[in-house]
Structure formats: structure tokens, C-alpha cells
Amino acid sequence: MQAYRIEMTVQQDGMLTLSNLPFHAGETVEVIVFVQPANVLAGQQYPLRGMPLYYVDPTEVVAQADWEAVQ
């Protein structure tokens, strides 16, 4: 069985409308609805998710003065 994940927000009490699904007329599907916790909806659990990563001088020596062998 294949699964498709779609996040939607309920716009009207008790009603949810899904569109642009990858199915054809006559296909039988099963719909399971999960409620997301409020902190996940607000993005508080992983605030840096989706943020771009930048590396400044990734090969630069770090904390070279802290190594006894260098002194």
C-alpha cells in the first residue's frame, strides 16, 4: 500500500476538502486523519528546520591555541 501525506488546515468546523490528489475516478482509498499537536503546528519543536546552512571557512583550524601539542 502506498501512502500520501498532505497537511491541511480545517477552514470550516467539521469540513475538510482535499483536491489535486494523485488518484483516478473509481479508485478506492482509505482516509486517516491525525491532529497535530499545537507546538508542531507553530513550528516550535524544530525552529531551524528548513533554514539554509552556510559554512564560513569550513577547512579553517578551530581552537588551535587550545592544543598542547601546538604550543
N, C-alpha and C positions, 0 to 999 in steps of 0.2 A: 504494500500500500504506500502510495506517495503522500506526502504532507505538504501543504502550502500554508505559509504563515503570513497573515495580514493584520496589521494593527489599525484599529478604527476607534473613533470616539463616538459614543452614543449621543446623537443630536436631539432626539426626542425620547421621552420616557417610554421604555418598553419597545423601542423600534430601532433596528439596525439594518441598514441597506448596504449590501455588497454588490460591487459592479466590477467589470473587467476581470472576471475570473477565468482561468485557463481551461474551461470545460465547455462541452457542446450540449445542445438541447437534447434531452432524453437521458443524459448520464445521471447515475445515482451517486450522491455524495453524502457524507456524514459531516455535520457541523458540530463542533465542540467549542464552547465559549468559556474563556478564562478571564477573570477580573485581575488586573494588575494592581499590586499594592501601590498606595499613593506615593511613596518615596521613589519608586521606579518610574512612575509617570512624570514626576517632577525632575527626574534626572539626577537625583541626589546620590544614588548608590555609586555611580561611576562618572563623576563630573568631567573627567578628561577624555572619556570615550569619544572617538571621532575627531579629536583635536589633532592637528598636524604635528609631526615630530621634526625638530630641527637639531642637527648636530653641528656645533661650532668647534672646529679643530678636533675631530674625533681621534686623531693619532697623537695628539699632544700629550706630553708626560703629565701625570697627575700626582700632586703631593710629593714631588721629587725630594724636597728637603726633609721629609719625614722618614726616609730610608737611611738606616745606619750605614749600609754598605757604600752609599754615595758620598758620605761625609768624610 
